[in-house]
Amino acid sequence: MNILCNGEQLTVLPPHTVASVIDQLNLNNQPIAVAVNQEVIARSNWLSHQLYAGDTLDIFQATLGG
């Protein structure tokens, strides 16, 4: 199944959840936020939030600044 991830096509392996994509991209321990189709998904819902063909996934890296 293909989705758009940060502007690039990505083939997602089953199961098709936010958590599986984060795992596939090796971002498990990173301070990130995720939005699906412009809706922020709480980290507590990553395991259950299903992705569908054509979804847009945006991953945001937390940064420190001042």
VOBA-1610 file (N, C-alpha, C; in pm, whole numbers, padded with zeros to 5 digits, always signed):
BEGIN
Met+00084-00116+00000Met+00000+00000+00000Met+00090+00123+00000Asn+00051+00225-00075Asn+00131+00347-00084Asn+00062+00465-00016Ile+00144+00543+00055Ile+00099+00668+00116Ile+00199+00775+00078Leu+00167+00898+00109Leu+00260+01009+00092Leu+00316+01043+00230Cys+00446+01030+00247Cys+00509+01055+00377Cys+00608+01169+00362Asn+00579+01280+00428Asn+00663+01400+00418Asn+00691+01436+00272Gly+00588+01425+00189Gly+00598+01466+00050Gly+00653+01363-00047Glu+00686+01243+00003Glu+00742+01139-00083Glu+00659+01013-00074Gln+00649+00941-00187Gln+00576+00815-00188Gln+00648+00714-00098Leu+00569+00640-00020Leu+00623+00538+00069Leu+00534+00416+00062Thr+00595+00300+00041Thr+00521+00175+00045Thr+00519+00128+00189Val+00397+00111+00243Val+00379+00075+00383Val+00358-00076+00393Leu+00431-00138+00485Leu+00418-00281+00510Leu+00308-00305+00613Pro+00236-00418+00603Pro+00133-00449+00703Pro+00195-00470+00840Pro+00126-00439+00949Pro-00007-00380+00952Pro+00001-00233+00915His-00104-00179+00861His-00105-00042+00811His-00146+00057+00920Thr-00059+00074+01019Thr-00086+00167+01129Thr+00025+00272+01134Val-00004+00381+01203Val+00099+00483+01223Val+00220+00421+01291Ala+00197+00339+01393Ala+00309+00278+01467Ala+00396+00192+01376Ser+00335+00120+01282Ser+00414+00034+01194Ser+00501+00117+01099Val+00451+00232+01055Val+00531+00319+00968Val+00647+00378+01047Ile+00620+00423+01168Ile+00726+00479+01253Ile+00834+00373+01276Asp+00792+00249+01298Asp+00886+00138+01315Asp+00964+00113+01184Gln+00892+00111+01073Gln+00953+00088+00942Gln+01060+00193+00912Leu+01039+00316+00957Leu+01134+00425+00935Leu+01238+00437+01045Asn+01236+00345+01142Asn+01331+00345+01254Asn+01329+00474+01334Leu+01209+00524+01362Leu+01193+00647+01438Leu+01130+00625+01575Asn+01130+00501+01623Asn+01061+00465+01747Asn+01101+00549+01867Asn+01227+00577+01884Asn+01273+00646+02005Asn+01302+00794+01981Gln+01246+00848+01876Gln+01271+00987+01842Gln+01159+01077+01896Pro+01194+01201+01931Pro+01092+01296+01976Pro+01020+01355+01854Ile+00912+01288+01812Ile+00841+01329+01691Ile+00692+01345+01718Ala+00629+01417+01628Ala+00483+01428+01624Ala+00440+01382+01487Val+00318+01330+01478Val+00268+01273+01353Val+00131+01330+01323Ala+00110+01363+01195Ala-00023+01404+01149Ala-00061+01317+01029Val-00186+01276+01026Val-00239+01200+00913Val-00349+01285+00851Asn-00333+01315+00723Asn-00429+01400+00652Asn-00457+01528+00729Gln-00349+01589+00777Gln-00349+01718+00848Gln-00416+01713+00985Glu-00429+01594+01044Glu-00483+01580+01179Glu-00377+01515+01267Val-00337+01585+01373Val-00236+01531+01464Val-00291+01407+01534Ile-00207+01304+01538Ile-00245+01178+01602Ile-00164+01164+01731Ala-00233+01149+01842Ala-00165+01134+01971Ala-00082+01005+01971Arg+00034+01012+02031Arg+00121+00894+02038Arg+00048+00773+02095Ser-00041+00794+02188Ser-00116+00683+02247Ser-00209+00614+02148Asn-00234+00678+02033Asn-00321+00619+01931Asn-00246+00564+01810Trp-00114+00570+01810Trp-00037+00525+01695Trp-00059+00378+01664Leu-00073+00294+01766Leu-00093+00150+01742Leu-00227+00119+01678Ser-00326+00198+01707Ser-00461+00168+01657Ser-00502+00251+01536His-00429+00357+01506His-00470+00444+01395His-00433+00380+01261Gln-00534+00338+01188Gln-00515+00272+01058Gln-00485+00374+00949Leu-00397+00333+00857Leu-00367+00413+00740Leu-00431+00348+00619Tyr-00466+00430+00521Tyr-00530+00383+00399Tyr-00454+00436+00278Ala-00463+00363+00168Ala-00394+00403+00045Ala-00426+00549+00014Gly-00321+00624-00017Gly-00337+00764-00052Gly-00334+00860+00065Asp-00330+00809+00189Asp-00319+00898+00305Asp-00190+00979+00298Thr-00194+01095+00362Thr-00075+01180+00374Thr-00030+01176+00519Leu+00094+01134+00540Leu+00153+01125+00673Leu+00265+01228+00682Asp+00255+01316+00782Asp+00360+01414+00806Asp+00424+01384+00941Ile+00555+01376+00941Ile+00631+01348+01063Ile+00713+01472+01095Phe+00697+01520+01217Phe+00765+01643+01261Phe+00864+01608+01371Gln+00987+01651+01353Gln+01093+01630+01453Gln+01090+01743+01553Ala+01087+01708+01681Ala+01093+01810+01786Ala+01235+01865+01794Thr+01246+01996+01806Thr+01377+02060+01818Thr+01376+02157+01935Leu+01491+02177+01992Leu+01508+02273+02100Leu+01554+02403+02041Gly+01510+02510+02097Gly+01553+02640+02046Gly+01516+02750+02143Gly+01549+02867+02105Gly+01518+02977+02193Gly+01511+03106+02121
//
